Amino acid sequence: MAEFRITDTVDITDVVCPVTFVKAKVALEELEEGDILSIHMNDGEPVQNVPRSIKEEGHRVLKLIHNEDGTYDLIVQKTEA
C-alpha cells in the first residue's frame, strides 16, 4: 500500500450487505476530493458489491488487496460526482 497515501480507513467487517456500502459511502462523504480511503472488508458479498457501488457513485477504485486472513482492503479515491 506504499504507493498510496491513505487519508482514512474504515472497517466494515462487522456488518453485512447492504450496510457495508452505506458505511463505506458515509466514510467517503467525510473526505475531501482526491483523498484516499482504505475499506477493510470480508470476502463474499462485500467484495462483489462494494467496489461496483463505489464506481457507480463516481469514485475511483485504485486497488483491491487480498489479505492473508481472507479479508480485503479496497483502496478508493474520492472524486466529485
Backbone as JSON, one array per atom type, in Angstrom:
{
  "sequence": "MAEFRITDTVDITDVVCPVTFVKAKVALEELEEGDILSIHMNDGEPVQNVPRSIKEEGHRVLKLIHNEDGTYDLIVQKTEA",
  "N": [[0.82, -1.2, 0.0], [2.15, 1.11, -0.13], [2.28, 2.79, -2.33], [0.18, 4.5, -2.24], [-1.14, 7.31, -0.52], [-2.84, 6.95, 2.17], [-5.72, 8.45, 3.36], [-7.78, 7.97, 5.17], [-9.28, 5.22, 7.01], [-11.71, 2.65, 6.97], [-13.41, 0.1, 8.67], [-15.37, -2.47, 7.68], [-15.98, -5.01, 8.35], [-17.62, -5.94, 10.32], [-20.27, -5.73, 9.63], [-23.13, -6.48, 7.48], [-24.14, -6.79, 4.0], [-26.84, -4.68, 2.93], [-25.52, -2.78, 4.4], [-22.79, -2.61, 4.44], [-21.94, -1.12, 2.17], [-23.19, 1.3, 2.78], [-21.82, 2.17, 5.1], [-19.28, 2.5, 3.98], [-19.81, 4.49, 2.1], [-20.6, 6.66, 3.73], [-18.17, 7.13, 5.06], [-16.63, 7.97, 2.89], [-17.98, 10.32, 2.21], [-17.17, 12.04, 4.2], [-14.66, 12.8, 3.5], [-12.31, 14.84, 1.61], [-12.26, 15.88, -1.86], [-10.16, 13.9, -3.85], [-8.9, 12.67, -1.72], [-7.87, 9.55, -0.21], [-9.33, 6.5, 0.62], [-9.17, 3.62, 2.61], [-10.84, 0.64, 2.63], [-11.67, -1.85, 4.73], [-12.72, -5.1, 4.42], [-14.83, -8.08, 4.4], [-14.56, -11.2, 2.57], [-16.67, -12.34, -0.15], [-20.03, -11.2, -0.48], [-19.5, -8.38, 0.16], [-17.05, -7.89, -1.27], [-17.9, -8.31, -3.85], [-19.98, -6.44, -4.19], [-19.41, -3.83, -3.0], [-17.12, -2.55, -4.37], [-18.26, -2.2, -6.95], [-20.51, -0.58, -6.39], [-19.21, 1.68, -5.39], [-17.88, 2.59, -7.7], [-20.14, 3.17, -9.25], [-21.04, 5.38, -7.89], [-19.28, 7.2, -8.77], [-16.67, 7.38, -7.88], [-13.11, 6.56, -7.77], [-11.81, 3.36, -7.99], [-8.89, 2.2, -6.83], [-7.31, 0.01, -6.07], [-7.6, -3.45, -5.15], [-6.9, -5.36, -2.5], [-5.97, -8.54, -1.53], [-5.93, -9.97, 1.54], [-3.99, -12.0, 3.83], [-5.62, -13.14, 5.77], [-8.09, -13.69, 4.7], [-9.61, -11.46, 4.33], [-10.22, -8.31, 2.64], [-8.72, -5.3, 1.37], [-9.95, -2.44, 0.08], [-8.94, 0.1, -1.94], [-9.76, 3.37, -2.44], [-10.29, 6.36, -4.26], [-11.63, 9.5, -3.59], [-13.86, 11.26, -5.64], [-15.39, 14.15, -7.09], [-18.73, 13.85, -7.69]],
  "CA": [[0.0, 0.0, 0.0], [3.05, 2.26, -0.06], [2.12, 3.68, -3.47], [-0.95, 5.39, -1.98], [-1.15, 7.99, 0.78], [-4.17, 6.7, 2.71], [-6.23, 9.55, 4.17], [-8.6, 7.41, 6.25], [-9.59, 3.8, 6.9], [-12.96, 2.22, 7.59], [-13.51, -1.35, 8.79], [-16.77, -2.86, 7.54], [-16.05, -6.46, 8.53], [-18.6, -6.27, 11.35], [-21.63, -5.51, 9.13], [-23.48, -7.25, 6.29], [-24.78, -6.03, 2.92], [-26.26, -3.54, 2.21], [-24.93, -1.81, 5.33], [-21.38, -2.46, 4.12], [-21.77, 0.02, 1.27], [-23.63, 2.51, 3.47], [-20.71, 2.61, 5.95], [-18.21, 2.97, 3.1], [-20.26, 5.75, 1.49], [-20.53, 7.69, 4.78], [-16.76, 7.43, 5.26], [-16.19, 8.76, 1.72], [-18.6, 11.65, 2.27], [-16.44, 12.85, 5.17], [-13.36, 13.14, 2.95], [-12.21, 15.87, 0.58], [-11.97, 15.36, -3.19], [-8.76, 13.48, -4.01], [-8.47, 11.86, -0.58], [-7.9, 8.11, -0.45], [-9.92, 5.72, 1.7], [-8.96, 2.18, 2.62], [-12.03, -0.02, 3.18], [-11.34, -3.22, 5.14], [-13.98, -5.84, 4.31], [-14.8, -9.53, 4.28], [-14.77, -11.81, 1.26], [-18.08, -12.63, -0.44], [-20.86, -10.1, -0.99], [-18.85, -7.06, 0.17], [-16.07, -7.78, -2.34], [-18.63, -8.26, -5.11], [-20.89, -5.3, -4.28], [-18.89, -2.52, -2.6], [-16.39, -1.87, -5.45], [-19.2, -1.82, -8.02], [-21.3, 0.55, -5.91], [-18.29, 2.83, -5.3], [-17.71, 3.07, -9.07], [-21.42, 3.77, -9.67], [-21.11, 6.69, -7.24], [-18.36, 8.09, -9.49], [-15.34, 7.39, -7.27], [-12.11, 5.72, -8.44], [-11.27, 2.2, -7.29], [-7.47, 2.16, -7.19], [-6.72, -1.31, -5.87], [-8.24, -4.39, -4.25], [-5.81, -6.16, -1.94], [-6.4, -9.75, -0.82], [-5.09, -10.17, 2.73], [-3.74, -13.39, 4.22], [-6.65, -13.63, 6.68], [-9.37, -13.85, 4.0], [-10.28, -10.16, 4.16], [-9.71, -7.48, 1.54], [-8.64, -3.86, 1.54], [-10.3, -1.74, -1.14], [-8.37, 1.45, -1.92], [-10.66, 4.2, -3.24], [-10.06, 7.81, -4.28], [-12.87, 10.26, -3.69], [-13.98, 12.25, -6.71], [-16.66, 14.87, -7.03], [-19.67, 13.26, -8.65]],
  "C": [[0.86, 1.26, 0.0], [2.85, 3.24, -1.2], [0.95, 4.65, -3.31], [-0.77, 6.05, -0.61], [-2.59, 7.92, 1.29], [-4.57, 7.85, 3.64], [-6.99, 9.02, 5.39], [-8.87, 5.94, 5.97], [-10.92, 3.54, 7.57], [-12.99, 0.69, 7.56], [-14.98, -1.73, 8.74], [-16.94, -4.38, 7.69], [-17.12, -6.88, 9.53], [-20.04, -6.07, 10.9], [-21.85, -6.33, 7.86], [-24.12, -6.33, 5.25], [-26.26, -5.82, 3.23], [-25.61, -2.51, 3.11], [-23.45, -1.61, 5.04], [-21.14, -1.25, 3.22], [-22.16, 1.33, 1.96], [-22.49, 3.05, 4.35], [-19.56, 3.16, 5.11], [-18.57, 4.33, 2.51], [-20.18, 6.9, 2.5], [-19.07, 8.1, 5.02], [-16.22, 8.28, 4.11], [-16.74, 10.17, 1.77], [-17.86, 12.58, 3.21], [-15.07, 13.31, 4.66], [-13.46, 14.27, 1.93], [-11.93, 15.2, -0.76], [-10.48, 15.07, -3.31], [-8.23, 12.65, -2.87], [-8.64, 10.38, -0.9], [-8.35, 7.38, 0.81], [-9.57, 4.25, 1.52], [-10.16, 1.55, 3.32], [-11.67, -1.48, 3.45], [-12.64, -4.01, 5.19], [-13.76, -7.33, 4.18], [-14.94, -9.95, 2.83], [-16.27, -12.05, 1.06], [-18.81, -11.42, -0.98], [-20.18, -8.74, -0.94], [-17.87, -6.87, -0.98], [-16.75, -7.68, -3.7], [-19.38, -6.93, -5.26], [-20.28, -3.93, -3.99], [-18.08, -1.85, -3.72], [-17.3, -1.39, -6.58], [-20.0, -0.59, -7.61], [-20.46, 1.82, -5.8], [-18.1, 3.44, -6.69], [-18.98, 3.75, -9.57], [-21.62, 5.14, -9.06], [-20.15, 7.69, -7.89], [-16.96, 8.17, -8.91], [-14.41, 6.41, -7.99], [-11.67, 4.58, -7.52], [-9.83, 2.05, -7.76], [-6.89, 0.77, -7.09], [-7.58, -2.13, -4.92], [-7.16, -5.36, -3.79], [-6.39, -7.33, -1.16], [-5.43, -10.0, 0.32], [-4.98, -11.66, 3.06], [-4.86, -13.98, 5.08], [-8.02, -13.78, 6.02], [-10.16, -12.57, 3.86], [-9.62, -9.44, 2.98], [-9.62, -6.04, 2.0], [-8.89, -3.24, 0.17], [-9.79, -0.32, -1.01], [-9.14, 2.3, -2.93], [-10.25, 5.67, -3.15], [-11.36, 8.52, -4.47], [-12.79, 11.25, -4.84], [-15.3, 12.96, -6.53], [-17.57, 14.31, -8.1], [-20.67, 14.28, -9.12]]
}
